[in-house]
Amino acid sequence: MKRQKGFGLLEILVTLVVLGVGVVGLISLSKSALTASQDGRRYEIAMRLAESKLDEFRNFNNLVTATAPLTAYSAIASGTASKSQSGDNYALAWTVANQYWNSATSAWQATAPVGYLLNYPGRKEIRAVVSWTNSEGATPNITLVGYASPSQSLTLSQIAGGLDVTRAGPKISYTPGVAPDVISIDLGNGSKQETSKPSPTVSAKNSTIGKEVQFETMTYQPVGQGNTQQIQQDIASVSCACTSGSTASTYLPGQVYKTATGQLYWKVGALQSKPSGTVSGNNQPALCASCCTDHFDGTGTGFTNYYAPLNTSRKRYNSALAEAVSGNYVDACRFVRLDGYYRPIPDWNLIKVIVTTSDFLATAANQISYENYIKYVVKAYVDWQKQTLNWTSNPTATAPTISEFSDWLATNAAGGGDTATAITVNTGTRQLIARGIYVDILDPTYLSGIDTSVAGYLAKVPFQDINLTMLAEWSMTPLSGQLTGAVTDYGTISNEPIDTIVDLNNYYFGSYSRGYLTTKKSTKDSSQVLQSVKVKATVYQGNSGVTATLISPRDQSLALSTELAVKVDSTVVAQPTLTVTGKVQCLEQTSKQNPAPKACNKDYFKNLDIYPSSSCHIDEPASTNQVGIYVCTAEQNSTLVVSFSHSGSGNINFLLRPSTLSIPMAPPADGSQVINGPCTLLVDNGVTNAANLTCSSPSP
């Protein structure tokens, strides 16, 4: 009998039992692995949510205030939230604790120590807790702790007593301008103020619209041999062609205010629903979009509603100065840069116009006289506002009587200065200068805080002394009296159309000419008595004057003008000329790996220009690492103003320290005809501390 081969029933049953137990184990193990994977994913999501919450608080937008949905540092506070992700719900809770650094204990604490200077904590401790439900129905959670600080790191001085000990803020060095273009005014509180030369830009070349004029008014504090910049007002004015628009939410004029330290700043005007306009045509300054849109008075009767507080309920006019009730009109506006943006502010308010020769304002004693005159004008106008104007929405007070500069000078000249602006010259040419003094009409509330009897009040008054030479309208006054013929027989004055000034160092003769006097023949009458002809400078009122674009008959009728008496005597002996020479030193940065400066390559002097080019030139160095020499000639006893500019070389930009020199052409004591002049420094802008460097020697 043969044996049967294969598995028996019992064996099969045993095998099935063993396999069943194994499969059950594998299923249980797989379920556990899946549960662990799901809970691991939930933990990872919770961790990311907590980290994201901490990062959100670290990326605050501002210290004190911010516009939603952005967050301000001071607004970081405790709170809760919920999130759903991948089918699971997560509960977020965070607690915020303010902390302050105490230098005495070298530790953070929950309350501000005595003498703490900031109005916000030095850091905030944030505890972010995220909880969720796991696969077993339990509620685990994770906690992350982080910190948000207004500064990314603390310096040694902060750790050792910075946040609760007074420390000096950052300082910006400022280089004052040079007369006759720029006049510095002592504000009486240890600071000085000056306004730079206006820089016109013409977008649309016609006599009506499309001009932008920009300049800065700087307040700085002389400290030792340097000057610390305090306030910079970046000011622009534009003329535009506009079209009447619909009612919209647009800006009222910005308003002046003063800080706790008495310094003057501007704040943005409020938004209000009022008439608006749009730009008409192309090729106009970018600021015309705001000028046409915003430059309408508000609907209320309060001071802040009016761009021209002394000319409320204004009308608009077209380029022919015919009233434009609707449709196209011309306009001009004044702006100041606030927080990086140009914002519209009240219209310019011209008080006085002054005309002198450039030599007059280049003399130190005459500069003092003119500075004192500016103070006299500002005080008189502010006192009038306080005592007489009594501002209302329809002001009717008559403007105060303020003496002309030429009349005031006769009895108020500084010691050693001229007592008259009138000049006697030989035939030839002279550059004349026109300046305008502007003082704002002030809100009565703001005005009440100004006491003109107290030193330093000028720092609170928005005023500017602006060089209007290239913006004024120049003419010769018709003859009257003993002279015969036409006034142009005796002299002419330039009044060329305004063009874009590219190079401010060639301010008077770069792009166009205004105020350049040419005297032709003697002004002696038939009795051989020397008479005068008069040069007249006229400046339109308001924004029309600063943009040299007439936008209304009112600005034309209220224009201010002044005259300069000129006697031409052909027998006047011309002053002998002197020569002045001085060094032009140079520093460049050799490479990014070697930031130490060294003397320049001689080729860098090829792009250096000097003004006046008619009487000055630069002797370039013969080899590298040598200085250049400037050479100028000018009349004896005059004041020579020399300006330098550099167009750059490749990717290198150069600064000039200083860019302008004012040189008294006084005869040397040794009887020679050559003066050792001051030096200037041509410095690569990449050199460390380039803006604060100066040349090393006043002599060649």
C-alpha distance (Angstrom), angle and dihedral (degrees) to the residues before:
residue distance angle dihedral
M1 . . .
K2 3.81 . .
R3 3.83 122.2 .
Q4 3.86 116.3 -117.8
K5 3.86 116.8 -119.6
G6 3.97 127.3 -146.8
F7 3.85 137.7 51.5
G8 3.66 125.2 -40.1
L9 3.77 125.1 -131.6
L10 3.77 91.8 -107.4
E11 3.73 92.1 53.3
I12 3.79 91.5 50.1
L13 3.78 91.2 49.8
V14 3.80 91.8 50.8
T15 3.81 90.6 49.3
L16 3.76 92.5 50.6
V17 3.78 91.6 50.9
V18 3.79 91.7 50.9
L19 3.81 92.0 47.6
G20 3.80 91.7 47.9
V21 3.76 92.4 53.0
G22 3.82 90.0 49.5
V23 3.80 94.6 48.8
V24 3.79 91.2 49.1
G25 3.80 88.5 52.1
L26 3.79 92.1 48.7
I27 3.81 91.7 49.3
S28 3.79 91.1 50.1
L29 3.79 91.0 46.7
S30 3.81 91.3 48.7
K31 3.79 91.0 50.1
S32 3.79 91.0 50.9
A33 3.79 91.0 48.9
L34 3.79 91.2 50.0
T35 3.79 91.4 49.0
A36 3.78 91.1 49.0
S37 3.81 90.5 49.0
Q38 3.81 92.2 50.5
D39 3.80 92.9 48.1
G40 3.81 90.6 46.7
R41 3.79 89.5 52.7
R42 3.82 90.2 49.5
Y43 3.80 90.3 50.3
E44 3.80 91.3 50.0
I45 3.82 91.5 49.6
A46 3.82 90.7 48.3
M47 3.80 90.3 50.7
R48 3.81 91.4 51.2
L49 3.81 91.4 48.7
A50 3.81 91.4 52.2
E51 3.80 92.5 47.0
S52 3.81 91.2 47.6
K53 3.79 91.1 52.4
L54 3.82 91.4 52.6
D55 3.82 91.2 47.1
E56 3.80 90.0 49.2
F57 3.80 90.8 58.1
R58 3.80 93.1 45.0
N59 3.82 90.4 56.0
F60 3.80 96.2 62.9
N61 3.81 116.6 159.4
N62 3.80 102.0 -140.7
L63 3.78 141.3 -0.5
V64 3.78 102.4 -115.1
T65 3.80 111.4 4.2
A66 3.79 135.4 18.8
T67 3.77 136.5 170.8
A68 3.83 116.9 -110.7
P69 2.97 133.6 -71.5
L70 3.81 85.5 30.2
T71 3.81 119.2 81.0
A72 3.79 130.0 -127.6
Y73 3.80 121.0 -144.3
S74 3.81 92.1 -123.6
A75 3.83 89.6 52.1
I76 3.81 94.2 60.9
A77 3.83 102.9 115.4
S78 3.81 141.3 148.9
G79 3.79 118.0 -72.3
T80 3.79 149.6 137.9
A81 3.78 137.5 -119.0
S82 3.80 141.2 169.3
K83 3.79 130.8 -134.0
S84 3.80 133.7 -168.8
Q85 3.78 118.8 -154.8
S86 3.82 132.9 161.9
G87 3.80 91.2 -7.2
D88 3.82 95.4 -53.1
N89 3.80 130.3 106.9
Y90 3.82 121.7 -134.8
A91 3.80 127.5 -166.0
L92 3.82 116.6 -147.5
A93 3.78 124.4 -162.9
W94 3.77 127.3 170.4
T95 3.76 133.0 -177.0
V96 3.80 122.6 -156.8
A97 3.80 123.3 -156.7
N98 3.82 121.7 -172.1
Q99 3.79 114.7 -133.2
Y100 3.82 130.9 -167.0
W101 3.79 128.5 -162.9
N102 3.79 115.5 -120.6
S103 3.79 110.8 -162.1
A104 3.81 91.7 -166.3
T105 3.81 93.1 62.6
S106 3.83 95.9 25.2
A107 3.77 89.5 -131.1
W108 3.77 142.5 104.4
Q109 3.81 117.0 -105.2
A110 3.80 138.1 -176.1
T111 3.81 96.7 -116.9
A112 3.79 131.6 53.5
P113 3.83 112.4 -99.6
V114 3.79 121.0 -126.8
G115 3.81 110.6 -75.9
Y116 3.81 95.7 20.6
L117 3.82 105.3 161.4
L118 3.81 105.8 -161.4
N119 3.80 128.1 80.9
Y120 3.80 91.8 -140.2
P121 3.85 132.5 54.0
G122 3.77 120.9 -92.4
R123 3.79 90.5 -120.7
K124 3.80 141.8 -11.3
E125 3.81 123.4 -130.7
I126 3.81 109.8 -143.2
R127 3.85 123.0 -165.4
A128 3.80 111.5 -166.7
V129 3.83 116.2 -165.3
V130 3.83 121.5 -172.0
S131 3.83 121.2 -173.4
W132 3.82 132.4 -178.6
T133 3.83 141.7 165.2
N134 3.80 115.5 -97.2
S135 3.80 130.1 -152.5
E136 3.78 92.5 -85.3
G137 3.81 94.0 52.2
A138 3.80 94.2 -106.0
T139 3.87 122.4 131.7
P140 3.82 110.9 -129.6
N141 3.82 122.2 176.8
I142 3.77 141.2 -168.3
T143 3.83 128.6 -146.6
L144 3.79 127.1 -153.1
V145 3.82 123.7 -173.6
G146 3.81 122.2 -154.9
Y147 3.80 141.2 156.2
A148 3.80 134.5 -129.1
S149 3.79 119.0 -159.0
P150 3.84 132.5 -179.2
S151 3.81 88.1 -127.9
Q152 3.76 125.9 44.3
S153 3.77 94.4 -131.5
L154 3.78 140.6 6.2
T155 3.77 122.2 -121.3
L156 3.78 123.7 -136.9
S157 3.80 90.0 -102.9
Q158 3.81 90.0 54.7
I159 3.78 93.1 49.2
A160 3.81 89.9 46.8
G161 3.79 95.9 48.5
G162 3.78 108.7 -49.3
L163 3.78 105.4 125.5
D164 3.80 94.6 48.3
V165 3.81 99.7 33.1
T166 3.80 125.2 73.1
R167 3.80 111.2 -107.0
A168 3.77 132.7 177.1
G169 3.78 117.2 -94.0
P170 3.79 124.5 -133.2
K171 3.79 116.0 -66.4
I172 3.78 128.4 -146.4
S173 3.77 116.9 -159.6
Y174 3.81 115.5 -134.1
T175 3.79 127.7 -160.8
P176 3.84 110.4 -145.5
G177 3.79 119.3 -133.3
V178 3.77 124.1 -111.3
A179 3.82 129.5 -115.1
P180 2.97 138.6 -84.9
D181 3.82 90.1 38.0
V182 3.81 97.2 38.5
I183 3.81 126.5 32.7
S184 3.80 120.2 -162.9
I185 3.82 117.2 -144.6
D186 3.81 124.3 -156.6
L187 3.82 107.5 -132.5
G188 3.80 93.4 -160.1
N189 3.82 95.5 -118.8
G190 3.79 98.7 83.6
S191 3.82 93.4 -83.8
K192 3.78 133.8 99.9
Q193 3.80 132.0 -148.5
E194 3.78 131.2 -155.6
T195 3.80 137.3 166.4
S196 3.78 121.9 -137.4
K197 3.79 125.6 -128.8
P198 3.82 111.6 -78.2
S199 3.78 114.9 -110.5
P200 3.83 112.1 -151.3
T201 3.79 120.5 -155.1
V202 3.81 119.1 -169.5
S203 3.81 114.1 -152.9
A204 3.80 98.6 171.5
K205 3.79 111.0 30.6
N206 3.77 104.8 -137.5
S207 3.76 135.0 102.1
T208 3.79 95.8 -103.0
I209 3.77 117.4 48.8
G210 3.78 145.3 -2.5
K211 3.81 103.0 73.1
E212 3.79 127.4 134.4
V213 3.82 120.4 -171.1
Q214 3.80 118.9 -169.8
F215 3.82 133.8 -176.2
E216 3.80 141.1 142.9
T217 3.78 132.6 -119.8
M218 3.79 108.7 -150.9
T219 3.78 129.0 -163.1
Y220 3.79 113.8 -163.9
Q221 3.78 139.6 164.4
P222 3.80 120.0 -131.1
V223 3.80 108.6 -131.9
G224 3.81 117.7 179.5
Q225 3.79 107.5 -56.1
G226 3.82 94.2 -19.5
N227 3.79 137.7 63.1
T228 3.80 124.2 -130.7
Q229 3.79 115.1 -147.0
Q230 3.80 112.8 -130.6
I231 3.81 108.8 169.1
Q232 3.79 131.8 9.4
Q233 3.80 119.6 -167.1
D234 3.79 108.7 -164.4
I235 3.80 103.1 -159.0
A236 3.79 130.6 -172.6
S237 3.80 133.5 177.1
V238 3.80 126.1 -166.8
S239 3.80 138.7 -173.0
C240 3.80 117.3 -146.5
A241 3.79 147.3 177.5
C242 3.81 109.3 -124.4
T243 3.79 141.5 178.1
S244 3.80 123.8 -144.0
G245 3.79 112.2 -104.2
S246 3.79 140.1 -174.6
T247 3.79 129.8 -74.5
A248 3.80 110.1 -77.1
S249 3.80 142.6 158.5
T250 3.80 102.1 -85.8
Y251 3.79 138.7 155.3
L252 3.77 127.6 -80.1
P253 3.82 114.5 -146.9
G254 3.79 116.8 -72.0
Q255 3.79 116.3 -109.1
V256 3.77 134.2 -135.0
Y257 3.79 120.4 -120.3
K258 3.78 137.0 169.5
T259 3.78 130.0 -128.4
A260 3.78 127.4 -129.2
T261 3.81 87.6 -91.0
G262 3.81 91.6 54.7
Q263 3.81 96.8 -108.2
L264 3.79 120.4 143.5
Y265 3.80 123.4 -116.1
W266 3.81 138.2 158.6
K267 3.79 128.8 -124.3
V268 3.81 128.0 -157.4
G269 3.80 116.3 -94.1
A270 3.80 119.5 -113.5
L271 3.79 123.5 -98.4
Q272 3.80 114.9 -110.3
S273 3.78 136.3 171.7
K274 3.80 104.2 -109.1
P275 3.84 141.4 126.5
S276 3.79 116.8 -54.6
G277 3.78 140.1 -175.8
T278 3.79 140.2 -153.0
V279 3.80 134.2 -135.4
S280 3.80 113.2 -89.6
G281 3.80 114.0 -147.0
N282 3.79 134.4 -13.6
N283 3.81 136.3 -76.7
Q284 3.78 96.6 55.8
P285 3.82 131.3 130.5
A286 3.81 114.3 -83.1
L287 3.82 90.3 -120.1
C288 3.81 89.5 65.5
A289 3.82 87.9 82.0
S290 3.81 89.3 66.3
C291 3.81 94.2 35.8
C292 3.81 93.9 56.0
T293 3.81 93.1 40.5
D294 3.80 102.3 44.5
H295 3.81 107.6 26.0
F296 3.81 96.7 98.0
D297 3.79 124.0 105.1
G298 3.79 117.6 -110.0
T299 3.79 127.0 -105.2
G300 3.81 95.3 -111.5
T301 3.81 131.1 78.1
G302 3.82 98.3 -127.3
F303 3.79 123.2 114.3
T304 3.82 93.8 -107.2
N305 3.84 91.2 60.6
Y306 3.81 96.1 70.6
Y307 3.78 131.0 77.0
A308 3.83 89.2 -168.4
P309 3.82 106.0 33.5
L310 3.82 92.5 -173.7
N311 3.79 93.9 47.8
T312 3.80 107.3 45.1
S313 3.81 122.4 168.4
R314 3.78 90.2 34.5
K315 3.78 124.4 -172.6
R316 3.77 127.1 -137.5
Y317 3.79 127.6 -128.7
N318 3.77 139.4 -163.4
S319 3.80 124.8 -125.1
A320 3.82 90.0 -82.0
L321 3.85 88.6 55.3
A322 3.80 91.3 -114.1
E323 3.80 114.0 141.6
A324 3.80 112.3 -93.5
V325 3.81 110.0 -156.9
S326 3.80 89.4 175.9
G327 3.79 139.1 -6.3
N328 3.80 123.0 34.6
Y329 3.80 123.4 11.0
V330 3.81 139.4 156.2
D331 3.79 123.6 -114.7
A332 3.80 142.2 173.7
C333 3.80 128.8 -158.6
R334 3.79 142.4 -170.0
F335 3.82 122.3 -134.8
V336 3.79 138.5 -175.9
R337 3.81 124.6 -163.8
L338 3.81 111.5 -112.4
D339 3.82 121.7 178.2
G340 3.79 90.0 -16.3
Y341 3.82 96.5 -48.6
Y342 3.80 130.9 95.8
R343 3.82 107.9 -119.8
P344 3.84 126.5 -170.2
I345 3.81 115.6 -108.1
P346 3.83 133.2 178.8
D347 3.80 118.4 -57.6
W348 3.78 122.4 -89.6
N349 3.81 114.1 -88.7
L350 3.83 111.9 -154.4
I351 3.82 116.2 -154.8
K352 3.83 106.6 168.0
V353 3.82 141.3 5.9
I354 3.82 121.9 -152.1
V355 3.82 130.0 -167.8
T356 3.80 124.8 -166.0
T357 3.77 139.1 144.2
S358 3.80 118.5 -91.0
D359 3.81 88.5 -115.1
F360 3.80 91.1 57.8
L361 3.81 94.7 59.5
A362 3.79 92.6 40.3
T363 3.82 89.9 66.7
A364 3.81 113.4 92.8
A365 3.83 95.6 -138.2
N366 3.81 91.4 49.2
Q367 3.79 90.2 49.6
I368 3.81 87.9 57.5
S369 3.80 90.1 49.5
Y370 3.78 92.0 51.2
E371 3.81 92.8 45.9
N372 3.82 89.5 52.6
Y373 3.80 90.0 49.1
I374 3.80 91.0 54.1
K375 3.81 89.5 52.5
Y376 3.81 90.2 49.1
V377 3.83 91.6 51.6
V378 3.81 95.0 46.8
K379 3.81 93.7 47.1
A380 3.80 92.8 48.0
Y381 3.78 92.1 50.2
V382 3.81 95.5 45.2
D383 3.82 91.6 47.4
W384 3.81 89.0 51.1
Q385 3.79 90.6 52.7
K386 3.80 91.4 50.0
Q387 3.80 98.4 42.8
T388 3.81 105.8 30.0
L389 3.78 116.3 11.2
N390 3.82 97.4 66.7
W391 3.79 89.4 -176.6
T392 3.80 118.5 -124.9
S393 3.79 132.3 163.2
N394 3.82 87.4 -91.2
P395 3.84 106.5 37.5
T396 3.80 115.3 -164.4
A397 3.83 103.6 171.4
T398 3.81 117.4 126.2
A399 3.80 114.2 -117.5
P400 3.81 115.4 -105.6
T401 3.79 123.6 -97.5
I402 3.80 108.7 -108.6
S403 3.80 121.1 179.4
E404 3.78 120.3 -114.8
F405 3.79 114.6 -109.3
S406 3.81 93.7 -113.5
D407 3.84 90.8 53.3
W408 3.81 94.5 42.6
L409 3.81 91.8 48.7
A410 3.80 93.9 60.6
T411 3.83 92.0 72.4
N412 3.82 102.4 19.5
A413 3.80 105.4 48.1
A414 3.79 116.7 138.2
G415 3.79 117.5 -110.8
G416 3.79 110.7 -76.0
G417 3.81 92.2 11.6
D418 3.79 131.2 117.3
T419 3.79 118.1 -87.6
A420 3.81 94.3 -153.8
T421 3.79 137.5 38.3
A422 3.81 94.8 -148.9
I423 3.80 114.1 109.6
T424 3.79 138.5 -153.2
V425 3.79 113.0 -152.6
N426 3.76 143.1 166.3
T427 3.77 120.4 -116.8
G428 3.79 111.8 -70.1
T429 3.80 137.9 73.3
R430 3.79 136.3 -47.1
Q431 3.81 132.0 178.5
L432 3.79 111.6 -130.9
I433 3.79 124.2 -158.2
A434 3.82 128.1 -144.3
R435 3.79 121.0 -162.8
G436 3.79 132.1 -177.5
I437 3.80 128.7 -152.6
Y438 3.81 113.4 -147.8
V439 3.82 125.3 -170.4
D440 3.80 122.7 -179.1
I441 3.78 124.4 -126.7
L442 3.81 103.0 -117.0
D443 3.77 134.6 -142.4
P444 3.85 106.9 -103.0
T445 3.82 89.6 -126.9
Y446 3.79 91.8 53.5
L447 3.81 91.6 40.5
S448 3.80 91.7 56.8
G449 3.80 89.1 66.9
I450 3.84 93.2 59.7
D451 3.80 118.8 89.2
T452 3.80 110.4 -175.5
S453 3.82 91.0 -163.6
V454 3.81 90.9 65.8
A455 3.80 121.7 82.9
G456 3.79 113.2 -111.6
Y457 3.81 97.7 30.2
L458 3.82 90.2 123.9
A459 3.80 89.2 72.1
K460 3.82 88.1 67.4
V461 3.82 96.5 49.7
P462 3.83 120.8 87.7
F463 3.81 101.2 -135.3
Q464 3.80 134.9 141.4
D465 3.79 135.7 -163.7
I466 3.80 102.3 -152.9
N467 3.79 129.4 -168.7
L468 3.82 101.4 -127.2
T469 3.80 97.9 172.8
M470 3.80 92.8 118.4
L471 3.83 94.8 39.2
A472 3.82 103.6 43.9
E473 3.80 122.4 94.2
W474 3.83 108.1 -115.1
S475 3.80 125.7 -156.3
M476 3.81 143.4 148.9
T477 3.80 117.0 -108.0
P478 3.84 112.0 -121.8
L479 3.79 115.6 -101.4
S480 3.77 120.2 -93.2
G481 3.76 127.9 173.0
Q482 3.78 128.1 16.8
L483 3.80 103.4 -9.4
T484 3.79 120.9 96.3
G485 3.78 134.3 -149.7
A486 3.80 124.6 25.5
V487 3.78 125.2 -32.1
T488 3.81 89.3 -122.3
D489 3.81 87.5 64.5
Y490 3.80 87.1 71.6
G491 3.77 102.3 35.7
T492 3.81 147.7 -19.0
I493 3.79 132.6 -147.7
S494 3.82 124.6 -151.8
N495 3.82 119.4 -119.8
E496 3.81 104.6 166.2
P497 3.85 121.6 173.4
I498 3.78 113.6 -85.2
D499 3.78 114.6 -97.9
T500 3.77 135.0 175.9
I501 3.80 112.1 -72.0
V502 3.78 107.4 -144.1
D503 3.79 100.4 169.9
L504 3.80 114.2 42.9
N505 3.79 90.7 -171.0
N506 3.81 87.4 66.5
Y507 3.77 87.6 47.3
Y508 3.77 100.1 147.1
F509 3.77 100.8 36.5
G510 3.79 105.8 20.8
S511 3.81 105.2 95.3
Y512 3.78 107.5 -9.0
S513 3.80 139.6 -6.3
R514 3.80 132.1 -120.2
G515 3.79 129.9 163.5
Y516 3.82 94.1 18.8
L517 3.80 106.5 144.4
T518 3.80 122.6 -152.3
T519 3.82 115.1 -169.9
K520 3.80 114.6 -158.7
K521 3.78 112.4 177.6
S522 3.79 143.7 -0.5
T523 3.79 119.1 -69.9
K524 3.82 93.2 -145.9
D525 3.77 112.2 133.1
S526 3.80 127.0 -137.2
S527 3.82 89.5 -79.3
Q528 3.82 89.9 53.6
V529 3.80 90.9 -111.7
L530 3.80 112.7 143.8
Q531 3.82 111.0 -117.4
S532 3.80 132.7 -176.3
V533 3.76 135.6 -114.1
K534 3.78 117.2 -159.5
V535 3.77 132.0 -131.9
K536 3.80 114.5 -154.1
A537 3.80 129.5 -154.8
T538 3.80 117.5 -167.2
V539 3.82 125.4 -168.9
Y540 3.79 122.4 -170.0
Q541 3.79 117.4 -126.3
G542 3.81 122.2 -106.1
N543 3.77 124.1 -2.9
S544 3.83 90.1 -21.4
G545 3.81 89.9 72.1
V546 3.80 99.3 50.5
T547 3.81 92.2 45.7
A548 3.84 93.6 38.7
T549 3.81 86.8 -132.6
L550 3.79 119.1 120.4
I551 3.81 110.3 -136.9
S552 3.82 103.2 165.6
P553 3.81 141.8 21.7
R554 3.80 87.7 -121.5
D555 3.79 92.8 60.4
Q556 3.79 87.2 49.9
S557 3.82 96.8 46.9
L558 3.82 92.1 46.5
A559 3.80 94.2 46.2
L560 3.79 114.6 133.7
S561 3.78 124.6 -137.6
T562 3.77 139.4 176.6
E563 3.78 135.3 -170.1
L564 3.77 136.2 -136.2
A565 3.80 117.8 -150.3
V566 3.79 113.2 -135.3
K567 3.79 125.2 -169.4
V568 3.79 116.6 -166.9
D569 3.77 114.5 -153.2
S570 3.78 113.7 174.8
T571 3.81 89.8 -166.5
V572 3.79 92.3 64.2
V573 3.77 107.5 115.0
A574 3.76 111.6 -126.1
Q575 3.78 115.6 -120.6
P576 3.81 115.3 -105.6
T577 3.77 115.0 -107.0
L578 3.79 127.9 -115.4
T579 3.78 130.7 -159.9
V580 3.80 124.4 -131.3
T581 3.79 125.1 -165.7
G582 3.78 130.7 -175.0
K583 3.79 143.4 166.1
V584 3.79 125.6 -92.5
Q585 3.79 103.1 -160.4
C586 3.81 122.3 -169.6
L587 3.82 138.3 -156.0
E588 3.78 127.0 -173.5
Q589 3.79 135.3 179.6
T590 3.79 110.8 -114.8
S591 3.82 98.3 -153.4
K592 3.79 142.2 -32.3
Q593 3.81 89.1 -99.5
N594 3.78 91.3 51.2
P595 3.82 108.1 41.2
A596 3.81 95.1 171.4
P597 3.82 108.8 116.3
K598 3.77 123.9 -125.1
A599 3.79 136.2 177.7
C600 3.80 114.9 -67.0
N601 3.72 136.0 -100.9
K602 3.80 107.4 -98.0
D603 3.83 91.1 -123.2
Y604 3.82 90.9 69.4
F605 3.81 88.8 72.6
K606 3.81 90.5 64.6
N607 3.84 90.6 77.0
L608 3.81 93.6 47.7
D609 3.81 114.7 108.7
I610 3.79 129.7 -169.1
Y611 3.82 130.8 -157.7
P612 2.99 135.0 -117.9
S613 3.78 84.4 41.6
S614 3.80 91.2 -178.6
S615 3.81 92.4 68.0
C616 3.82 103.5 20.0
H617 3.77 137.1 61.7
I618 3.80 138.7 169.5
D619 3.79 123.8 -123.1
E620 3.80 103.3 -146.5
P621 3.82 117.8 -141.8
A622 3.77 116.7 -98.0
S623 3.81 93.5 -134.9
T624 3.79 141.9 14.2
N625 3.83 119.7 -75.8
Q626 3.79 93.4 31.5
V627 3.80 129.8 111.7
G628 3.79 126.7 -112.4
I629 3.81 122.6 -128.1
Y630 3.80 126.7 -138.7
V631 3.81 118.3 -152.3
C632 3.81 124.5 -166.8
T633 3.78 137.4 169.9
A634 3.81 126.1 -152.3
E635 3.77 141.0 155.4
Q636 3.78 117.6 -72.2
N637 3.85 113.7 -99.9
S638 3.81 92.6 16.7
T639 3.81 124.7 114.5
L640 3.79 112.8 -115.7
V641 3.81 117.6 -151.7
V642 3.81 111.3 -159.2
S643 3.84 121.7 -171.3
F644 3.80 129.2 -168.6
S645 3.80 131.2 -160.3
H646 3.80 134.3 178.4
S647 3.81 124.5 -158.3
G648 3.80 94.1 -155.0
S649 3.77 130.5 -112.4
G650 3.80 118.7 -109.4
N651 3.81 107.3 -54.5
I652 3.80 92.9 -16.6
N653 3.80 120.4 101.1
F654 3.79 119.4 -163.3
L655 3.79 131.5 -151.9
L656 3.79 124.1 -152.0
R657 3.79 115.7 -140.6
P658 2.99 100.2 -139.6
S659 3.80 106.9 6.1
T660 3.83 93.0 -169.1
L661 3.81 131.1 43.8
S662 3.80 127.0 -165.5
I663 3.81 108.8 -155.5
P664 3.84 124.5 -173.8
M665 3.81 106.1 -141.0
A666 3.80 94.7 -144.7
P667 3.84 116.2 156.3
P668 3.83 111.0 -100.6
A669 3.80 115.5 -108.3
D670 3.81 91.3 -121.2
G671 3.80 90.8 61.9
S672 3.79 94.7 -114.7
Q673 3.79 122.8 137.1
V674 3.82 96.5 -131.0
I675 3.82 124.7 85.3
N676 3.80 123.8 -157.4
G677 3.80 101.4 -128.7
P678 3.81 131.5 -160.2
C679 3.79 120.2 -86.8
T680 3.79 132.1 -120.4
L681 3.80 131.4 -153.6
L682 3.81 125.9 -132.5
V683 3.82 103.8 -158.5
D684 3.81 133.3 -179.9
N685 3.82 106.8 -115.7
G686 3.81 88.0 -133.9
V687 3.79 93.0 64.1
T688 3.78 112.6 107.8
N689 3.82 110.9 -95.3
A690 3.81 90.1 0.4
A691 3.81 93.6 156.6
N692 3.82 91.4 59.2
L693 3.81 100.0 44.7
T694 3.79 122.7 106.2
C695 3.76 135.0 -171.8
S696 3.79 116.8 -89.1
S697 3.79 106.6 -132.2
P698 3.81 137.9 34.3
S699 3.77 94.9 -148.3
P700 3.80 133.7 64.3
